[in-house]
Amino acid sequence: MSRVIVITGPTATGKTALGARLAKNCGGEVVSADSMQVYQHMDIGTAKPSTEDMLGVPHHMLGIVPPDEDYSVSRYVADAAKCVDDILDRGKLPVIVGGTGLYIDSLLSGRAFSQRGDVTRRRELEVQYDKLGGDKMLENLAKFDPISAQRLHSNDKKRIVRAFEVFMTSGKTISQHDEETKLLPPRYDAVKIALNFADRAELYRRIDRRVDSMMLAGLEDEVRALLAMGVPPGATAMQAIGYKELAQSILGLCDTFDAVEKIKMESRRYAKRQLSWLRSDENVNWIVWEKTPDLDFALSISTKYL
């Protein structure tokens, strides 16, 4: 089984810097695992690495789709797997770097995604959800997929619609499909390294400082440019933390100060969710910082796993 290495962790912990240094040191290439860095014209708010940050190392899966496109985890797995396989075929080490846990785990497992129906069917189901409401849709879902109906929240329109769509398309419930997928062997032999700070307060301070730096770097102008391009506020890309809040400010729904404070709050909440996801994985190797990331130390530790 092909060996890859993953550098992950919550936001603002030094993943990008360590990933580039590790790839450069080992003659590898970086594959981004960030659900928002895949979008074009979204550089500041997604902390997309600059040319200088890349250290001359090839980086993949950055800015590959326009911001008005609805990109998904299934598309990510298909696209990223091609990158990883190509890097392996050339005898190099794929270094997967990012904080989107679902994308990383799906890529490593080689997870097959259940077949989706056509757009017309999906729209019909969405209209049905809007008409009946989430509670009634879950009640109907429970008739053929009680496991999913129990697991989903009535407000989770996207996943409820998908559960109906998968069953109507394949004849299998989405929970059955997921169980079958879990039995498949993983696609890659992965070493997972997660970065974090010993003091949660220090992590949160770094997140707040990063948001301030993004604002100084022109994040508000970046969001204005996206809106001027015609990217709708409801687009998937515009739901990214930082973009959603500033779009509301630009559209006059709140003031900029409140938007920035909400970005900081949502970023801290996201970091907490990232940590919860990672802590449920017993295969993660942790590198925990005190005050300042020691990249030389992390590089030496990471190299030992190869």
Buried (B, 14 or more C-beta within 10 A) or exposed (E): EBEBBBBBBBBBBBBBBBBBBBBBBBEBBBBBBBBBBBBBEBBBBBBBBEEEBBBEBEBBBBBBBBBBBEBBBBBBBEBBBEBBBBBBEEEBBBBBBBBBBBBBBBBBBBBEBBEBBEEEBBEBBBEBBEEEEBEEBBEBBEEEBEBBBEBBEBEBBEEBBBBBBBBBBBEBBBBBBBEEBEEEEEBBEBBBBBBBBEEBEBBBBBBBEBBEEBBEEBBBEBBBBBBEEEBEBEBBBBEBBBBBBBBBBBEEEBEEEEBBBBBBBBBBEBBBEBBEBBEEEEEBEEBEBEEEBBBEEBBEBBEEEE
